[in-house]
Amino acid sequence: MAANLSFSRLGLALLAFGLTAASAFAQATDRLGVPGPIDFEGEAYVLAWSSQPSANYIKQEYLPAGQSAERYEQMILVETATGGVAVMDAVRAQVNMLNQRKATDPLVNMEVIQNEAAGEALLDFIVSSKDKDGQYIVEWNAYRYARYSDAGGNKGVMLFGISRRAYGNDAAKALLTQLKGLRPGRIKALTQVSLPRPAP
């Protein structure tokens, strides 16, 4: 199973990379005060998995009904990291990890869009891996990074992300073909959606 997309501790909490895949042993406990469901483009995403790897880092994953974290087609991620990390620190850390991944993943592709006025950034990227049968698993993600403060006033970053995944060579090819038409609308919706407001 691939590692989770997550903030890692690099001195401060910075975003590191792996394909999204939640551990089957983790529980869907709301740790952020964002119990869901989260509505995105008219579809409800229900909390399916959560983890708190460190005191200043929490991550939660939300799925449509009928999907599982181990083999999903669509997912929403909400992650927070405090400890002084800035939006562009998190973006640069993720970009660096993606650049390193290019050595073993020929499909890695990314674009960063920065909204300086809002203090936000959006990272749009594609990654892939192969299953035990040599079939491609392709994942497209768009991550919106925004400034965040927790209930105690500790500053950091919130990640609100959307993910699409396809399994098998035919499905992977179909997703890559669909992305040209899919990406603009989804990215626009991501930039316009109201970010979750964690409860105190």
Order of alpha helices (4+ residues) and beta strands (2+ residues): beta-beta-beta-beta-beta-beta-alpha-beta-beta-beta-beta-alpha
